[in-house]
Amino acid sequence: MARQSKDQVLYDAHTHAVNLNLRDIYLHSYYVKDDESEPGVEYRQATTFIKNLHIMDQGADPKPILVHLHSDGGCWQNGMAIFNSVQFSRSYITMLCYSQASSMSGIIFQSPSLRIMMPDCHFMMHHGSGGYEGHPFAVKTAADFDMMACKRMLTIFAERAIKGPYFAKRKSTTVESVYRFFDKKIKDKVDWFLDAEEAVFYGLADAVLGSKDYPDVQSLREE
């Protein structure tokens, strides 16, 4: 892929959320008017990210990609579209999380090979919520789907967290027991907040930026 001029790099980063030279993708909320709240994970964020990922994930031997995640929660369907796209990418993907990995963005954060948090970033896990209206049968179907989504979410967390320090030292730990642990936590706390070090301890992140192995952003590009 040809090197781009500085003007083109700047344009692509701000307009298309990608730096082709560095192989960086910026995964953040779509910009809205000042009087509107951050939309979080939704179709514009998902479609822009997936296109950028597909462009980079080409060639016989794709090089690593660094994703800068800066987003709050949001839509389950579009979040899982991002999650699945990362899962099935041929490139080695590192994700650096800024600000928060909350709700849907916390699930997306489990998709790459390497998960790094900024020092003052936090993680938040909860069951989420849905708004229902219309025919009672339709409401029940929607609620059943949300229950299925909650189970899928807990499975994703459990499968990644089982290798974290907290669970790794317990010889009898299984994905099912980690699942039950997280399920109980968020039923007790509703919204379970963790700082960056706690997220690493529970296996929901791999490291905090500034640590010995990952002292700066450039070290993530050398993976």
Biotite code that builds the C-alpha atoms (Angstrom):
import biotite.structure as struc

atoms = struc.array([
    struc.Atom([0.000, 0.000, 0.000], chain_id="A", res_id=1, res_name="MET", atom_name="CA", element="C"),
    struc.Atom([1.534, 3.317, -1.096], chain_id="A", res_id=2, res_name="ALA", atom_name="CA", element="C"),
    struc.Atom([2.630, 5.852, 1.526], chain_id="A", res_id=3, res_name="ARG", atom_name="CA", element="C"),
    struc.Atom([0.331, 8.846, 1.845], chain_id="A", res_id=4, res_name="GLN", atom_name="CA", element="C"),
    struc.Atom([1.144, 12.539, 2.151], chain_id="A", res_id=5, res_name="SER", atom_name="CA", element="C"),
    struc.Atom([0.736, 14.245, 5.539], chain_id="A", res_id=6, res_name="LYS", atom_name="CA", element="C"),
    struc.Atom([-2.323, 16.114, 4.276], chain_id="A", res_id=7, res_name="ASP", atom_name="CA", element="C"),
    struc.Atom([-3.914, 12.870, 3.106], chain_id="A", res_id=8, res_name="GLN", atom_name="CA", element="C"),
    struc.Atom([-3.125, 11.149, 6.411], chain_id="A", res_id=9, res_name="VAL", atom_name="CA", element="C"),
    struc.Atom([-4.743, 13.999, 8.324], chain_id="A", res_id=10, res_name="LEU", atom_name="CA", element="C"),
    struc.Atom([-7.800, 13.941, 6.061], chain_id="A", res_id=11, res_name="TYR", atom_name="CA", element="C"),
    struc.Atom([-8.226, 10.175, 6.332], chain_id="A", res_id=12, res_name="ASP", atom_name="CA", element="C"),
    struc.Atom([-7.803, 10.158, 10.119], chain_id="A", res_id=13, res_name="ALA", atom_name="CA", element="C"),
    struc.Atom([-10.455, 12.822, 10.689], chain_id="A", res_id=14, res_name="HIS", atom_name="CA", element="C"),
    struc.Atom([-12.838, 11.962, 7.862], chain_id="A", res_id=15, res_name="THR", atom_name="CA", element="C"),
    struc.Atom([-12.536, 8.192, 7.570], chain_id="A", res_id=16, res_name="HIS", atom_name="CA", element="C"),
    struc.Atom([-11.099, 7.268, 11.006], chain_id="A", res_id=17, res_name="ALA", atom_name="CA", element="C"),
    struc.Atom([-8.094, 5.441, 9.569], chain_id="A", res_id=18, res_name="VAL", atom_name="CA", element="C"),
    struc.Atom([-4.339, 5.917, 9.113], chain_id="A", res_id=19, res_name="ASN", atom_name="CA", element="C"),
    struc.Atom([-3.224, 3.594, 6.336], chain_id="A", res_id=20, res_name="LEU", atom_name="CA", element="C"),
    struc.Atom([0.453, 4.412, 6.830], chain_id="A", res_id=21, res_name="ASN", atom_name="CA", element="C"),
    struc.Atom([0.504, 3.271, 10.459], chain_id="A", res_id=22, res_name="LEU", atom_name="CA", element="C"),
    struc.Atom([-2.272, 0.687, 9.989], chain_id="A", res_id=23, res_name="ARG", atom_name="CA", element="C"),
    struc.Atom([-4.297, 2.351, 12.740], chain_id="A", res_id=24, res_name="ASP", atom_name="CA", element="C"),
    struc.Atom([-8.095, 2.416, 12.867], chain_id="A", res_id=25, res_name="ILE", atom_name="CA", element="C"),
    struc.Atom([-10.004, 4.814, 15.121], chain_id="A", res_id=26, res_name="TYR", atom_name="CA", element="C"),
    struc.Atom([-13.166, 3.240, 16.501], chain_id="A", res_id=27, res_name="LEU", atom_name="CA", element="C"),
    struc.Atom([-15.243, 5.981, 18.064], chain_id="A", res_id=28, res_name="HIS", atom_name="CA", element="C"),
    struc.Atom([-18.740, 7.412, 18.107], chain_id="A", res_id=29, res_name="SER", atom_name="CA", element="C"),
    struc.Atom([-20.075, 9.298, 15.134], chain_id="A", res_id=30, res_name="TYR", atom_name="CA", element="C"),
    struc.Atom([-19.852, 13.077, 15.665], chain_id="A", res_id=31, res_name="TYR", atom_name="CA", element="C"),
    struc.Atom([-23.172, 14.771, 16.445], chain_id="A", res_id=32, res_name="VAL", atom_name="CA", element="C"),
    struc.Atom([-24.390, 18.301, 17.233], chain_id="A", res_id=33, res_name="LYS", atom_name="CA", element="C"),
    struc.Atom([-23.325, 19.904, 20.497], chain_id="A", res_id=34, res_name="ASP", atom_name="CA", element="C"),
    struc.Atom([-26.799, 19.524, 22.007], chain_id="A", res_id=35, res_name="ASP", atom_name="CA", element="C"),
    struc.Atom([-26.948, 15.770, 21.304], chain_id="A", res_id=36, res_name="GLU", atom_name="CA", element="C"),
    struc.Atom([-25.523, 13.049, 23.518], chain_id="A", res_id=37, res_name="SER", atom_name="CA", element="C"),
    struc.Atom([-22.855, 10.653, 22.286], chain_id="A", res_id=38, res_name="GLU", atom_name="CA", element="C"),
    struc.Atom([-24.623, 7.943, 20.223], chain_id="A", res_id=39, res_name="PRO", atom_name="CA", element="C"),
    struc.Atom([-22.143, 5.203, 21.138], chain_id="A", res_id=40, res_name="GLY", atom_name="CA", element="C"),
    struc.Atom([-22.091, 2.007, 19.130], chain_id="A", res_id=41, res_name="VAL", atom_name="CA", element="C"),
    struc.Atom([-24.418, 2.268, 16.133], chain_id="A", res_id=42, res_name="GLU", atom_name="CA", element="C"),
    struc.Atom([-24.558, 1.589, 12.406], chain_id="A", res_id=43, res_name="TYR", atom_name="CA", element="C"),
    struc.Atom([-22.343, 4.480, 11.263], chain_id="A", res_id=44, res_name="ARG", atom_name="CA", element="C"),
    struc.Atom([-19.561, 3.505, 13.629], chain_id="A", res_id=45, res_name="GLN", atom_name="CA", element="C"),
    struc.Atom([-19.870, -0.162, 12.673], chain_id="A", res_id=46, res_name="ALA", atom_name="CA", element="C"),
    struc.Atom([-19.972, 0.284, 8.896], chain_id="A", res_id=47, res_name="THR", atom_name="CA", element="C"),
    struc.Atom([-17.038, 2.719, 8.856], chain_id="A", res_id=48, res_name="THR", atom_name="CA", element="C"),
    struc.Atom([-14.939, 0.400, 11.005], chain_id="A", res_id=49, res_name="PHE", atom_name="CA", element="C"),
    struc.Atom([-15.755, -2.741, 9.011], chain_id="A", res_id=50, res_name="ILE", atom_name="CA", element="C"),
    struc.Atom([-14.841, -1.071, 5.713], chain_id="A", res_id=51, res_name="LYS", atom_name="CA", element="C"),
    struc.Atom([-11.532, 0.163, 7.127], chain_id="A", res_id=52, res_name="ASN", atom_name="CA", element="C"),
    struc.Atom([-10.763, -3.270, 8.536], chain_id="A", res_id=53, res_name="LEU", atom_name="CA", element="C"),
    struc.Atom([-11.507, -5.007, 5.243], chain_id="A", res_id=54, res_name="HIS", atom_name="CA", element="C"),
    struc.Atom([-9.256, -2.587, 3.341], chain_id="A", res_id=55, res_name="ILE", atom_name="CA", element="C"),
    struc.Atom([-6.349, -3.354, 5.674], chain_id="A", res_id=56, res_name="MET", atom_name="CA", element="C"),
    struc.Atom([-7.017, -7.070, 5.962], chain_id="A", res_id=57, res_name="ASP", atom_name="CA", element="C"),
    struc.Atom([-5.828, -7.787, 2.421], chain_id="A", res_id=58, res_name="GLN", atom_name="CA", element="C"),
    struc.Atom([-2.846, -9.468, 0.843], chain_id="A", res_id=59, res_name="GLY", atom_name="CA", element="C"),
    struc.Atom([-1.205, -12.833, 1.330], chain_id="A", res_id=60, res_name="ALA", atom_name="CA", element="C"),
    struc.Atom([0.290, -11.872, 4.693], chain_id="A", res_id=61, res_name="ASP", atom_name="CA", element="C"),
    struc.Atom([-1.604, -8.949, 6.310], chain_id="A", res_id=62, res_name="PRO", atom_name="CA", element="C"),
    struc.Atom([0.394, -6.894, 8.818], chain_id="A", res_id=63, res_name="LYS", atom_name="CA", element="C"),
    struc.Atom([-0.794, -6.126, 12.376], chain_id="A", res_id=64, res_name="PRO", atom_name="CA", element="C"),
    struc.Atom([-3.474, -3.504, 12.968], chain_id="A", res_id=65, res_name="ILE", atom_name="CA", element="C"),
    struc.Atom([-3.838, -1.172, 15.960], chain_id="A", res_id=66, res_name="LEU", atom_name="CA", element="C"),
    struc.Atom([-7.413, -0.183, 16.817], chain_id="A", res_id=67, res_name="VAL", atom_name="CA", element="C"),
    struc.Atom([-7.991, 2.861, 19.027], chain_id="A", res_id=68, res_name="HIS", atom_name="CA", element="C"),
    struc.Atom([-11.297, 2.240, 20.849], chain_id="A", res_id=69, res_name="LEU", atom_name="CA", element="C"),
    struc.Atom([-13.008, 5.301, 22.329], chain_id="A", res_id=70, res_name="HIS", atom_name="CA", element="C"),
    struc.Atom([-16.717, 4.619, 22.652], chain_id="A", res_id=71, res_name="SER", atom_name="CA", element="C"),
    struc.Atom([-19.363, 4.001, 25.272], chain_id="A", res_id=72, res_name="ASP", atom_name="CA", element="C"),
    struc.Atom([-22.159, 1.408, 25.084], chain_id="A", res_id=73, res_name="GLY", atom_name="CA", element="C"),
    struc.Atom([-24.792, 1.122, 22.417], chain_id="A", res_id=74, res_name="GLY", atom_name="CA", element="C"),
    struc.Atom([-26.509, -1.164, 19.947], chain_id="A", res_id=75, res_name="CYS", atom_name="CA", element="C"),
    struc.Atom([-26.046, -4.917, 20.423], chain_id="A", res_id=76, res_name="TRP", atom_name="CA", element="C"),
    struc.Atom([-26.416, -5.834, 16.745], chain_id="A", res_id=77, res_name="GLN", atom_name="CA", element="C"),
    struc.Atom([-23.931, -3.273, 15.445], chain_id="A", res_id=78, res_name="ASN", atom_name="CA", element="C"),
    struc.Atom([-21.539, -3.994, 18.279], chain_id="A", res_id=79, res_name="GLY", atom_name="CA", element="C"),
    struc.Atom([-21.556, -7.683, 17.443], chain_id="A", res_id=80, res_name="MET", atom_name="CA", element="C"),
    struc.Atom([-20.986, -6.839, 13.773], chain_id="A", res_id=81, res_name="ALA", atom_name="CA", element="C"),
    struc.Atom([-17.754, -5.141, 14.886], chain_id="A", res_id=82, res_name="ILE", atom_name="CA", element="C"),
    struc.Atom([-16.920, -8.021, 17.249], chain_id="A", res_id=83, res_name="PHE", atom_name="CA", element="C"),
    struc.Atom([-17.363, -10.669, 14.544], chain_id="A", res_id=84, res_name="ASN", atom_name="CA", element="C"),
    struc.Atom([-15.388, -8.667, 11.980], chain_id="A", res_id=85, res_name="SER", atom_name="CA", element="C"),
    struc.Atom([-12.395, -8.521, 14.324], chain_id="A", res_id=86, res_name="VAL", atom_name="CA", element="C"),
    struc.Atom([-12.803, -12.200, 15.204], chain_id="A", res_id=87, res_name="GLN", atom_name="CA", element="C"),
    struc.Atom([-12.566, -13.280, 11.583], chain_id="A", res_id=88, res_name="PHE", atom_name="CA", element="C"),
    struc.Atom([-9.834, -10.873, 10.529], chain_id="A", res_id=89, res_name="SER", atom_name="CA", element="C"),
    struc.Atom([-6.625, -12.531, 9.320], chain_id="A", res_id=90, res_name="ARG", atom_name="CA", element="C"),
    struc.Atom([-4.536, -9.687, 10.732], chain_id="A", res_id=91, res_name="SER", atom_name="CA", element="C"),
    struc.Atom([-3.151, -9.660, 14.260], chain_id="A", res_id=92, res_name="TYR", atom_name="CA", element="C"),
    struc.Atom([-5.203, -6.949, 15.980], chain_id="A", res_id=93, res_name="ILE", atom_name="CA", element="C"),
    struc.Atom([-4.315, -4.973, 19.072], chain_id="A", res_id=94, res_name="THR", atom_name="CA", element="C"),
    struc.Atom([-6.999, -2.780, 20.631], chain_id="A", res_id=95, res_name="MET", atom_name="CA", element="C"),
    struc.Atom([-6.093, 0.195, 22.826], chain_id="A", res_id=96, res_name="LEU", atom_name="CA", element="C"),
    struc.Atom([-9.026, 1.385, 24.923], chain_id="A", res_id=97, res_name="CYS", atom_name="CA", element="C"),
    struc.Atom([-9.441, 5.021, 25.918], chain_id="A", res_id=98, res_name="TYR", atom_name="CA", element="C"),
    struc.Atom([-11.827, 6.446, 28.525], chain_id="A", res_id=99, res_name="SER", atom_name="CA", element="C"),
    struc.Atom([-14.039, 3.385, 29.037], chain_id="A", res_id=100, res_name="GLN", atom_name="CA", element="C"),
    struc.Atom([-14.878, -0.124, 27.965], chain_id="A", res_id=101, res_name="ALA", atom_name="CA", element="C"),
    struc.Atom([-18.495, -0.046, 29.058], chain_id="A", res_id=102, res_name="SER", atom_name="CA", element="C"),
    struc.Atom([-21.428, -2.238, 28.153], chain_id="A", res_id=103, res_name="SER", atom_name="CA", element="C"),
    struc.Atom([-21.211, -2.875, 24.375], chain_id="A", res_id=104, res_name="MET", atom_name="CA", element="C"),
    struc.Atom([-17.749, -1.330, 24.017], chain_id="A", res_id=105, res_name="SER", atom_name="CA", element="C"),
    struc.Atom([-16.579, -3.715, 26.762], chain_id="A", res_id=106, res_name="GLY", atom_name="CA", element="C"),
    struc.Atom([-17.766, -6.629, 24.645], chain_id="A", res_id=107, res_name="ILE", atom_name="CA", element="C"),
    struc.Atom([-16.058, -5.256, 21.526], chain_id="A", res_id=108, res_name="ILE", atom_name="CA", element="C"),
    struc.Atom([-12.889, -4.960, 23.607], chain_id="A", res_id=109, res_name="PHE", atom_name="CA", element="C"),
    struc.Atom([-12.822, -8.754, 23.994], chain_id="A", res_id=110, res_name="GLN", atom_name="CA", element="C"),
    struc.Atom([-12.525, -9.361, 20.228], chain_id="A", res_id=111, res_name="SER", atom_name="CA", element="C"),
    struc.Atom([-8.849, -8.623, 19.408], chain_id="A", res_id=112, res_name="PRO", atom_name="CA", element="C"),
    struc.Atom([-5.767, -10.734, 20.080], chain_id="A", res_id=113, res_name="SER", atom_name="CA", element="C"),
    struc.Atom([-4.332, -8.147, 22.490], chain_id="A", res_id=114, res_name="LEU", atom_name="CA", element="C"),
    struc.Atom([-6.374, -5.858, 24.777], chain_id="A", res_id=115, res_name="ARG", atom_name="CA", element="C"),
    struc.Atom([-4.637, -2.812, 26.285], chain_id="A", res_id=116, res_name="ILE", atom_name="CA", element="C"),
    struc.Atom([-6.228, -0.154, 28.514], chain_id="A", res_id=117, res_name="MET", atom_name="CA", element="C"),
    struc.Atom([-5.135, 3.407, 29.140], chain_id="A", res_id=118, res_name="MET", atom_name="CA", element="C"),
    struc.Atom([-4.194, 3.921, 32.828], chain_id="A", res_id=119, res_name="PRO", atom_name="CA", element="C"),
    struc.Atom([-7.299, 5.967, 33.669], chain_id="A", res_id=120, res_name="ASP", atom_name="CA", element="C"),
    struc.Atom([-9.685, 3.915, 31.533], chain_id="A", res_id=121, res_name="CYS", atom_name="CA", element="C"),
    struc.Atom([-12.437, 1.965, 33.292], chain_id="A", res_id=122, res_name="HIS", atom_name="CA", element="C"),
    struc.Atom([-14.392, -1.183, 32.482], chain_id="A", res_id=123, res_name="PHE", atom_name="CA", element="C"),
    struc.Atom([-18.117, -1.599, 33.156], chain_id="A", res_id=124, res_name="MET", atom_name="CA", element="C"),
    struc.Atom([-20.143, -4.771, 32.790], chain_id="A", res_id=125, res_name="MET", atom_name="CA", element="C"),
    struc.Atom([-23.919, -5.092, 33.123], chain_id="A", res_id=126, res_name="HIS", atom_name="CA", element="C"),
    struc.Atom([-26.840, -7.015, 31.676], chain_id="A", res_id=127, res_name="HIS", atom_name="CA", element="C"),
    struc.Atom([-27.993, -4.087, 29.572], chain_id="A", res_id=128, res_name="GLY", atom_name="CA", element="C"),
    struc.Atom([-31.591, -3.112, 28.945], chain_id="A", res_id=129, res_name="SER", atom_name="CA", element="C"),
    struc.Atom([-34.171, -2.961, 26.182], chain_id="A", res_id=130, res_name="GLY", atom_name="CA", element="C"),
    struc.Atom([-37.314, -0.947, 25.538], chain_id="A", res_id=131, res_name="GLY", atom_name="CA", element="C"),
    struc.Atom([-40.379, -2.928, 24.527], chain_id="A", res_id=132, res_name="TYR", atom_name="CA", element="C"),
    struc.Atom([-43.737, -1.900, 23.114], chain_id="A", res_id=133, res_name="GLU", atom_name="CA", element="C"),
    struc.Atom([-46.404, -3.346, 20.860], chain_id="A", res_id=134, res_name="GLY", atom_name="CA", element="C"),
    struc.Atom([-48.120, -6.722, 20.842], chain_id="A", res_id=135, res_name="HIS", atom_name="CA", element="C"),
    struc.Atom([-47.467, -8.835, 23.986], chain_id="A", res_id=136, res_name="PRO", atom_name="CA", element="C"),
    struc.Atom([-46.147, -11.734, 21.885], chain_id="A", res_id=137, res_name="PHE", atom_name="CA", element="C"),
    struc.Atom([-43.689, -9.404, 20.157], chain_id="A", res_id=138, res_name="ALA", atom_name="CA", element="C"),
    struc.Atom([-42.589, -8.007, 23.525], chain_id="A", res_id=139, res_name="VAL", atom_name="CA", element="C"),
    struc.Atom([-41.972, -11.520, 24.830], chain_id="A", res_id=140, res_name="LYS", atom_name="CA", element="C"),
    struc.Atom([-39.972, -12.437, 21.735], chain_id="A", res_id=141, res_name="THR", atom_name="CA", element="C"),
    struc.Atom([-37.845, -9.315, 22.124], chain_id="A", res_id=142, res_name="ALA", atom_name="CA", element="C"),
    struc.Atom([-37.256, -10.052, 25.804], chain_id="A", res_id=143, res_name="ALA", atom_name="CA", element="C"),
    struc.Atom([-36.273, -13.645, 24.971], chain_id="A", res_id=144, res_name="ASP", atom_name="CA", element="C"),
    struc.Atom([-33.751, -12.342, 22.458], chain_id="A", res_id=145, res_name="PHE", atom_name="CA", element="C"),
    struc.Atom([-32.281, -9.983, 25.055], chain_id="A", res_id=146, res_name="ASP", atom_name="CA", element="C"),
    struc.Atom([-31.868, -12.899, 27.462], chain_id="A", res_id=147, res_name="MET", atom_name="CA", element="C"),
    struc.Atom([-30.026, -14.795, 24.739], chain_id="A", res_id=148, res_name="MET", atom_name="CA", element="C"),
    struc.Atom([-27.809, -11.749, 24.152], chain_id="A", res_id=149, res_name="ALA", atom_name="CA", element="C"),
    struc.Atom([-26.986, -11.576, 27.873], chain_id="A", res_id=150, res_name="CYS", atom_name="CA", element="C"),
    struc.Atom([-25.912, -15.225, 27.820], chain_id="A", res_id=151, res_name="LYS", atom_name="CA", element="C"),
    struc.Atom([-23.760, -14.603, 24.751], chain_id="A", res_id=152, res_name="ARG", atom_name="CA", element="C"),
    struc.Atom([-22.164, -11.592, 26.471], chain_id="A", res_id=153, res_name="MET", atom_name="CA", element="C"),
    struc.Atom([-21.290, -13.563, 29.610], chain_id="A", res_id=154, res_name="LEU", atom_name="CA", element="C"),
    struc.Atom([-19.851, -16.380, 27.518], chain_id="A", res_id=155, res_name="THR", atom_name="CA", element="C"),
    struc.Atom([-17.607, -13.916, 25.652], chain_id="A", res_id=156, res_name="ILE", atom_name="CA", element="C"),
    struc.Atom([-16.354, -12.450, 28.921], chain_id="A", res_id=157, res_name="PHE", atom_name="CA", element="C"),
    struc.Atom([-15.836, -15.882, 30.488], chain_id="A", res_id=158, res_name="ALA", atom_name="CA", element="C"),
    struc.Atom([-13.891, -17.293, 27.532], chain_id="A", res_id=159, res_name="GLU", atom_name="CA", element="C"),
    struc.Atom([-11.402, -14.396, 27.602], chain_id="A", res_id=160, res_name="ARG", atom_name="CA", element="C"),
    struc.Atom([-11.245, -13.925, 31.391], chain_id="A", res_id=161, res_name="ALA", atom_name="CA", element="C"),
    struc.Atom([-10.466, -17.533, 32.274], chain_id="A", res_id=162, res_name="ILE", atom_name="CA", element="C"),
    struc.Atom([-6.766, -16.911, 31.562], chain_id="A", res_id=163, res_name="LYS", atom_name="CA", element="C"),
    struc.Atom([-6.626, -13.779, 33.736], chain_id="A", res_id=164, res_name="GLY", atom_name="CA", element="C"),
    struc.Atom([-4.717, -13.768, 37.054], chain_id="A", res_id=165, res_name="PRO", atom_name="CA", element="C"),
    struc.Atom([-7.817, -14.066, 39.247], chain_id="A", res_id=166, res_name="TYR", atom_name="CA", element="C"),
    struc.Atom([-9.135, -17.209, 37.565], chain_id="A", res_id=167, res_name="PHE", atom_name="CA", element="C"),
    struc.Atom([-5.884, -18.766, 36.345], chain_id="A", res_id=168, res_name="ALA", atom_name="CA", element="C"),
    struc.Atom([-4.701, -19.525, 39.875], chain_id="A", res_id=169, res_name="LYS", atom_name="CA", element="C"),
    struc.Atom([-7.879, -21.515, 40.601], chain_id="A", res_id=170, res_name="ARG", atom_name="CA", element="C"),
    struc.Atom([-7.182, -25.030, 39.321], chain_id="A", res_id=171, res_name="LYS", atom_name="CA", element="C"),
    struc.Atom([-10.849, -26.025, 39.065], chain_id="A", res_id=172, res_name="SER", atom_name="CA", element="C"),
    struc.Atom([-11.882, -22.951, 37.069], chain_id="A", res_id=173, res_name="THR", atom_name="CA", element="C"),
    struc.Atom([-13.995, -23.571, 33.958], chain_id="A", res_id=174, res_name="THR", atom_name="CA", element="C"),
    struc.Atom([-15.677, -21.262, 31.480], chain_id="A", res_id=175, res_name="VAL", atom_name="CA", element="C"),
    struc.Atom([-18.981, -22.169, 33.148], chain_id="A", res_id=176, res_name="GLU", atom_name="CA", element="C"),
    struc.Atom([-17.729, -21.167, 36.605], chain_id="A", res_id=177, res_name="SER", atom_name="CA", element="C"),
    struc.Atom([-16.339, -17.867, 35.304], chain_id="A", res_id=178, res_name="VAL", atom_name="CA", element="C"),
    struc.Atom([-19.698, -17.268, 33.600], chain_id="A", res_id=179, res_name="TYR", atom_name="CA", element="C"),
    struc.Atom([-21.502, -17.812, 36.914], chain_id="A", res_id=180, res_name="ARG", atom_name="CA", element="C"),
    struc.Atom([-19.055, -15.537, 38.730], chain_id="A", res_id=181, res_name="PHE", atom_name="CA", element="C"),
    struc.Atom([-19.705, -12.645, 36.341], chain_id="A", res_id=182, res_name="PHE", atom_name="CA", element="C"),
    struc.Atom([-23.453, -13.300, 36.307], chain_id="A", res_id=183, res_name="ASP", atom_name="CA", element="C"),
    struc.Atom([-23.589, -13.062, 40.096], chain_id="A", res_id=184, res_name="LYS", atom_name="CA", element="C"),
    struc.Atom([-21.432, -9.949, 40.171], chain_id="A", res_id=185, res_name="LYS", atom_name="CA", element="C"),
    struc.Atom([-23.656, -7.964, 37.846], chain_id="A", res_id=186, res_name="ILE", atom_name="CA", element="C"),
    struc.Atom([-26.853, -9.212, 39.465], chain_id="A", res_id=187, res_name="LYS", atom_name="CA", element="C"),
    struc.Atom([-25.508, -7.963, 42.798], chain_id="A", res_id=188, res_name="ASP", atom_name="CA", element="C"),
    struc.Atom([-24.013, -4.697, 41.553], chain_id="A", res_id=189, res_name="LYS", atom_name="CA", element="C"),
    struc.Atom([-26.203, -4.065, 38.448], chain_id="A", res_id=190, res_name="VAL", atom_name="CA", element="C"),
    struc.Atom([-23.387, -1.956, 36.914], chain_id="A", res_id=191, res_name="ASP", atom_name="CA", element="C"),
    struc.Atom([-20.000, -3.448, 37.855], chain_id="A", res_id=192, res_name="TRP", atom_name="CA", element="C"),
    struc.Atom([-17.183, -0.914, 37.472], chain_id="A", res_id=193, res_name="PHE", atom_name="CA", element="C"),
    struc.Atom([-13.495, -1.856, 37.378], chain_id="A", res_id=194, res_name="LEU", atom_name="CA", element="C"),
    struc.Atom([-10.436, 0.321, 36.980], chain_id="A", res_id=195, res_name="ASP", atom_name="CA", element="C"),
    struc.Atom([-7.769, -0.642, 34.424], chain_id="A", res_id=196, res_name="ALA", atom_name="CA", element="C"),
    struc.Atom([-5.692, -2.740, 36.845], chain_id="A", res_id=197, res_name="GLU", atom_name="CA", element="C"),
    struc.Atom([-8.782, -4.563, 38.095], chain_id="A", res_id=198, res_name="GLU", atom_name="CA", element="C"),
    struc.Atom([-9.846, -5.306, 34.522], chain_id="A", res_id=199, res_name="ALA", atom_name="CA", element="C"),
    struc.Atom([-6.448, -6.952, 33.937], chain_id="A", res_id=200, res_name="VAL", atom_name="CA", element="C"),
    struc.Atom([-6.742, -8.869, 37.231], chain_id="A", res_id=201, res_name="PHE", atom_name="CA", element="C"),
    struc.Atom([-10.116, -10.336, 36.217], chain_id="A", res_id=202, res_name="TYR", atom_name="CA", element="C"),
    struc.Atom([-8.901, -11.180, 32.706], chain_id="A", res_id=203, res_name="GLY", atom_name="CA", element="C"),
    struc.Atom([-11.001, -8.579, 30.903], chain_id="A", res_id=204, res_name="LEU", atom_name="CA", element="C"),
    struc.Atom([-7.880, -6.825, 29.598], chain_id="A", res_id=205, res_name="ALA", atom_name="CA", element="C"),
    struc.Atom([-4.312, -7.982, 28.993], chain_id="A", res_id=206, res_name="ASP", atom_name="CA", element="C"),
    struc.Atom([-2.284, -5.019, 30.209], chain_id="A", res_id=207, res_name="ALA", atom_name="CA", element="C"),
    struc.Atom([-2.277, -1.316, 31.023], chain_id="A", res_id=208, res_name="VAL", atom_name="CA", element="C"),
    struc.Atom([-0.371, 1.082, 28.765], chain_id="A", res_id=209, res_name="LEU", atom_name="CA", element="C"),
    struc.Atom([2.741, 2.290, 30.567], chain_id="A", res_id=210, res_name="GLY", atom_name="CA", element="C"),
    struc.Atom([3.565, -1.143, 31.976], chain_id="A", res_id=211, res_name="SER", atom_name="CA", element="C"),
    struc.Atom([6.955, -2.786, 31.446], chain_id="A", res_id=212, res_name="LYS", atom_name="CA", element="C"),
    struc.Atom([5.880, -4.768, 28.377], chain_id="A", res_id=213, res_name="ASP", atom_name="CA", element="C"),
    struc.Atom([3.866, -1.932, 26.812], chain_id="A", res_id=214, res_name="TYR", atom_name="CA", element="C"),
    struc.Atom([5.481, 1.389, 27.794], chain_id="A", res_id=215, res_name="PRO", atom_name="CA", element="C"),
    struc.Atom([3.957, 3.476, 24.994], chain_id="A", res_id=216, res_name="ASP", atom_name="CA", element="C"),
    struc.Atom([1.715, 3.381, 21.927], chain_id="A", res_id=217, res_name="VAL", atom_name="CA", element="C"),
    struc.Atom([4.607, 2.621, 19.574], chain_id="A", res_id=218, res_name="GLN", atom_name="CA", element="C"),
    struc.Atom([5.333, -0.601, 21.507], chain_id="A", res_id=219, res_name="SER", atom_name="CA", element="C"),
    struc.Atom([1.855, -1.828, 20.530], chain_id="A", res_id=220, res_name="LEU", atom_name="CA", element="C"),
    struc.Atom([2.724, -1.468, 16.851], chain_id="A", res_id=221, res_name="ARG", atom_name="CA", element="C"),
    struc.Atom([5.736, -3.718, 17.347], chain_id="A", res_id=222, res_name="GLU", atom_name="CA", element="C"),
    struc.Atom([3.659, -6.750, 18.396], chain_id="A", res_id=223, res_name="GLU", atom_name="CA", element="C"),
])
